Amino acid sequence: MVKISLPVALGQKAEKADKTEILIPPVNEVQTLPARSQKPTLNRILCVTITLIILLSAVVLGIICTYKYYHLTQAPPENMFHCRVLYDENFASVPNRARLQLEEDIEIHLDHEVELINVPVPEFEGGDPANIIHDFYQSLTAYHDLSLDRCYIIELNRTIILPPRNLWELLAKMKLGTYLPQTYIIQEEMEVTEQIGNVHQLGSFIRHLCSGKKTYKLKRKNVERTIEKRDINNCHRIRHLVNIFVVETTICEKD
């Protein structure tokens, strides 16, 4: 402790002066009063609320995206078909008709008006394996050539492609064995016109199929019942069942 003495007034005794002594504690002994707790401000409450809303929205968005992805890529078992059909390759240049077999897997999403077709490596020479989407809601067809890993987009040809409900009924009859088609083949020829930079506006199914792949627009040249075979450079063929007949799509690059 530090002892401070005040001057002694005239006529006062020394012992009386002692009564005026003031004791001051050292600096390190000075007690500090606890700071008054501050209540949360309105800004802090607002920031916490906004943060919680953002986190909750992110969780909900993640659940929705997961559900949509699962829903778009999965079809009920009754809407999935594995097809084997025989067809005649009766081109004018072939004197004797060749009986060929086409094999493919088909998923039909009736709610979305979409047909998903997977064509494995075919038995005939010169054909390409492919994934195909016929989207009646977007009115588009997408071909993913698995050999080239490229996508091709063209307007849906509703004159030869059966709508999902009609195709489902046809495949259901074939699955039950009540309808076993001995069908024929028609050909259509398409030409690549330009590259598509953004596939996100083409619908969820086509976006899922073609995202990250080079994607091109197609222009349809002709569709005929029988077309003579010809040796075309830089062309690729895809065959698939979309009706009571098989369609061979020939996709050619520009010369």
C-alpha positions as CSV (number, residue, x, y, z in Angstrom):
1,M,0.0,0.0,0.0
2,V,1.1,3.6,-0.6
3,K,0.7,6.0,2.2
4,I,-0.1,9.6,1.5
5,S,-0.1,12.3,4.2
6,L,-1.8,15.6,3.9
7,P,-0.1,18.7,5.4
8,V,-0.9,19.3,9.0
9,A,-3.0,22.4,9.6
10,L,-1.8,25.0,12.0
11,G,-2.7,24.3,15.6
12,Q,-3.7,20.7,15.0
13,K,-2.0,17.9,16.7
14,A,0.1,15.3,14.8
15,E,-2.2,12.5,15.9
16,K,-5.1,14.2,14.3
17,A,-3.3,14.6,11.0
18,D,-2.9,10.8,11.0
19,K,-6.7,10.5,10.7
20,T,-6.5,12.1,7.3
21,E,-4.3,9.4,5.8
22,I,-5.7,7.8,2.6
23,L,-4.7,4.3,1.5
24,I,-4.5,3.7,-2.3
25,P,-4.0,0.1,-3.4
26,P,-1.2,-0.6,-5.9
27,V,-1.9,-0.8,-9.6
28,N,-1.8,-4.6,-9.6
29,E,-4.3,-4.8,-6.8
30,V,-6.9,-2.6,-8.5
31,Q,-10.0,-4.7,-9.1
32,T,-11.7,-4.2,-12.4
33,L,-15.4,-4.3,-12.6
34,P,-16.8,-7.0,-15.0
35,A,-17.9,-5.7,-18.3
36,R,-21.6,-5.3,-18.7
37,S,-22.9,-8.1,-20.9
38,Q,-24.2,-6.8,-24.3
39,K,-27.5,-8.1,-25.6
40,P,-27.5,-9.5,-29.2
41,T,-28.2,-6.7,-31.6
42,L,-30.8,-6.8,-34.3
43,N,-28.1,-7.1,-37.0
44,R,-26.6,-10.2,-35.4
45,I,-30.1,-11.9,-35.1
46,L,-30.7,-11.1,-38.8
47,C,-27.4,-12.5,-39.9
48,V,-28.0,-15.8,-38.0
49,T,-31.5,-16.1,-39.4
50,I,-30.3,-15.6,-43.0
51,T,-27.6,-18.1,-42.5
52,L,-30.0,-20.7,-41.3
53,I,-32.4,-20.0,-44.2
54,I,-29.5,-20.5,-46.7
55,L,-28.4,-23.8,-45.1
56,L,-32.0,-25.0,-45.0
57,S,-32.5,-24.1,-48.7
58,A,-29.3,-25.9,-49.7
59,V,-30.5,-29.1,-47.9
60,V,-33.9,-28.9,-49.5
61,L,-32.4,-28.2,-53.0
62,G,-30.0,-31.2,-52.5
63,I,-32.9,-33.5,-51.7
64,I,-34.9,-32.3,-54.7
65,C,-32.0,-32.8,-57.1
66,T,-31.3,-36.2,-55.7
67,Y,-34.9,-37.2,-56.1
68,K,-35.1,-35.8,-59.6
69,Y,-31.9,-37.6,-60.7
70,Y,-33.2,-40.9,-59.3
71,H,-36.6,-40.4,-60.8
72,L,-35.3,-39.5,-64.2
73,T,-32.9,-42.4,-64.4
74,Q,-35.1,-45.1,-63.0
75,A,-38.2,-46.6,-64.6
76,P,-40.7,-49.0,-63.0
77,P,-40.0,-52.6,-63.9
78,E,-43.1,-52.8,-66.0
79,N,-41.8,-49.9,-68.2
80,M,-38.5,-51.6,-69.0
81,F,-38.1,-54.0,-71.9
82,H,-35.4,-56.2,-73.5
83,C,-36.2,-56.7,-77.1
84,R,-35.1,-59.2,-79.7
85,V,-36.7,-58.8,-83.1
86,L,-36.0,-60.2,-86.6
87,Y,-36.2,-58.0,-89.6
88,D,-35.5,-58.3,-93.3
89,E,-32.7,-56.3,-94.9
90,N,-34.2,-56.2,-98.3
91,F,-32.3,-53.5,-100.1
92,A,-32.3,-53.4,-103.9
93,S,-28.6,-54.1,-104.1
94,V,-29.1,-57.4,-102.1
95,P,-30.5,-60.1,-104.3
96,N,-31.4,-62.5,-101.4
97,R,-33.1,-61.1,-98.3
98,A,-30.9,-61.3,-95.2
99,R,-32.7,-62.1,-92.0
100,L,-31.1,-60.1,-89.1
101,Q,-31.7,-59.8,-85.4
102,L,-31.9,-56.5,-83.5
103,E,-31.4,-56.5,-79.8
104,E,-31.9,-53.5,-77.5
105,D,-33.1,-52.3,-74.1
106,I,-35.9,-49.8,-73.8
107,E,-37.2,-47.7,-70.9
108,I,-40.4,-45.8,-71.2
109,H,-41.3,-42.9,-68.9
110,L,-44.9,-42.3,-69.5
111,D,-45.2,-39.3,-67.1
112,H,-42.4,-37.5,-69.0
113,E,-43.3,-38.7,-72.5
114,V,-39.8,-40.0,-73.0
115,E,-38.3,-43.2,-74.6
116,L,-34.8,-44.3,-73.6
117,I,-33.2,-46.9,-75.9
118,N,-29.8,-48.6,-75.5
119,V,-28.5,-50.4,-78.5
120,P,-25.5,-52.7,-77.8
121,V,-22.8,-53.5,-80.2
122,P,-24.8,-55.0,-83.1
123,E,-24.1,-58.3,-84.8
124,F,-24.1,-56.8,-88.3
125,E,-20.9,-55.1,-89.6
126,G,-20.8,-51.3,-89.7
127,G,-23.4,-50.4,-87.1
128,D,-22.6,-48.4,-84.0
129,P,-23.8,-49.0,-80.4
130,A,-25.8,-46.1,-79.1
131,N,-28.0,-44.6,-76.5
132,I,-31.1,-42.9,-77.9
133,I,-33.7,-40.6,-76.4
134,H,-37.0,-39.7,-78.0
135,D,-38.4,-36.8,-76.0
136,F,-42.0,-36.1,-77.0
137,Y,-42.3,-33.2,-74.5
138,Q,-39.3,-31.4,-76.0
139,S,-40.0,-32.8,-79.5
140,L,-36.4,-33.8,-79.9
141,T,-34.4,-37.0,-80.6
142,A,-30.9,-37.4,-79.3
143,Y,-28.4,-40.0,-80.4
144,H,-25.3,-40.7,-78.4
145,D,-22.9,-42.7,-80.6
146,L,-20.9,-44.8,-78.1
147,S,-18.1,-45.5,-80.6
148,L,-17.5,-41.8,-81.2
149,D,-18.7,-40.6,-77.8
150,R,-20.6,-37.8,-79.6
151,C,-24.2,-36.6,-79.3
152,Y,-26.5,-35.6,-82.2
153,I,-29.7,-33.7,-81.8
154,I,-32.6,-33.5,-84.3
155,E,-36.3,-32.7,-84.3
156,L,-38.4,-35.7,-83.4
157,N,-39.9,-37.4,-86.4
158,R,-43.4,-38.1,-85.1
159,T,-44.4,-39.8,-88.4
160,I,-42.3,-42.9,-87.7
161,I,-41.6,-42.8,-83.9
162,L,-44.4,-44.2,-81.8
163,P,-45.5,-42.1,-78.8
164,P,-44.5,-43.6,-75.4
165,R,-48.0,-45.0,-74.6
166,N,-48.3,-46.7,-78.1
167,L,-44.8,-48.1,-77.9
168,W,-45.4,-49.4,-74.4
169,E,-48.5,-51.3,-75.6
170,L,-46.6,-52.8,-78.6
171,L,-43.7,-53.9,-76.4
172,A,-46.1,-55.3,-73.7
173,K,-47.7,-57.5,-76.4
174,M,-44.3,-58.7,-77.6
175,K,-43.3,-59.4,-74.0
176,L,-46.4,-61.6,-73.5
177,G,-45.8,-63.3,-76.8
178,T,-49.1,-62.2,-78.4
179,Y,-47.3,-60.2,-81.1
180,L,-44.0,-61.4,-82.6
181,P,-43.2,-59.1,-85.5
182,Q,-41.3,-60.2,-88.6
183,T,-40.6,-56.7,-89.6
184,Y,-38.7,-54.7,-92.2
185,I,-36.2,-51.8,-92.1
186,I,-36.5,-48.3,-93.3
187,Q,-33.6,-45.8,-93.7
188,E,-33.2,-42.2,-93.0
189,E,-30.2,-40.1,-93.8
190,M,-29.0,-37.1,-91.7
191,E,-26.3,-34.6,-92.1
192,V,-24.3,-32.8,-89.4
193,T,-24.9,-29.0,-89.5
194,E,-23.3,-27.3,-86.5
195,Q,-22.1,-27.8,-83.0
196,I,-24.3,-27.1,-80.0
197,G,-22.5,-25.3,-77.2
198,N,-25.0,-25.6,-74.4
199,V,-27.3,-28.7,-74.0
200,H,-29.0,-27.4,-70.8
201,Q,-32.0,-26.0,-72.7
202,L,-32.7,-29.4,-74.3
203,G,-34.5,-30.9,-71.3
204,S,-33.3,-33.0,-68.3
205,F,-33.1,-36.3,-70.1
206,I,-31.0,-35.0,-73.1
207,R,-28.9,-32.9,-70.8
208,H,-28.1,-36.0,-68.7
209,L,-27.2,-37.9,-71.8
210,C,-25.1,-35.3,-73.6
211,S,-23.5,-33.2,-70.9
212,G,-19.8,-33.1,-71.3
213,K,-19.8,-34.5,-74.8
214,K,-19.4,-32.9,-78.2
215,T,-23.0,-32.3,-79.4
216,Y,-24.1,-31.5,-82.9
217,K,-27.3,-30.6,-84.7
218,L,-28.6,-32.8,-87.5
219,K,-30.6,-32.0,-90.7
220,R,-32.8,-34.8,-92.1
221,K,-32.2,-35.5,-95.8
222,N,-34.8,-38.2,-96.6
223,V,-36.7,-41.1,-95.3
224,E,-37.5,-44.0,-97.6
225,R,-38.8,-47.6,-97.3
226,T,-35.8,-49.0,-99.2
227,I,-32.6,-47.3,-100.1
228,E,-29.7,-48.8,-102.0
229,K,-26.6,-49.3,-99.9
230,R,-23.8,-47.0,-100.8
231,D,-20.3,-46.5,-99.6
232,I,-20.4,-43.1,-97.8
233,N,-17.2,-41.8,-96.2
234,N,-17.4,-40.4,-92.7
235,C,-20.9,-41.8,-92.1
236,H,-22.2,-43.9,-89.2
237,R,-25.3,-46.0,-88.9
238,I,-27.5,-46.7,-85.9
239,R,-30.4,-49.1,-86.0
240,H,-33.2,-49.3,-83.4
241,L,-36.8,-50.4,-83.0
242,V,-39.3,-47.6,-82.6
243,N,-42.4,-49.0,-84.3
244,I,-43.3,-52.2,-86.1
245,F,-40.3,-51.6,-88.2
246,V,-36.6,-51.0,-87.6
247,V,-35.1,-47.6,-88.4
248,E,-31.6,-47.3,-89.7
249,T,-30.3,-43.8,-89.1
250,T,-27.2,-42.8,-91.2
251,I,-25.4,-39.8,-89.8
252,C,-22.9,-38.2,-92.2
253,E,-20.4,-35.3,-91.7
254,K,-20.3,-32.6,-94.4
255,D,-17.9,-33.1,-97.2
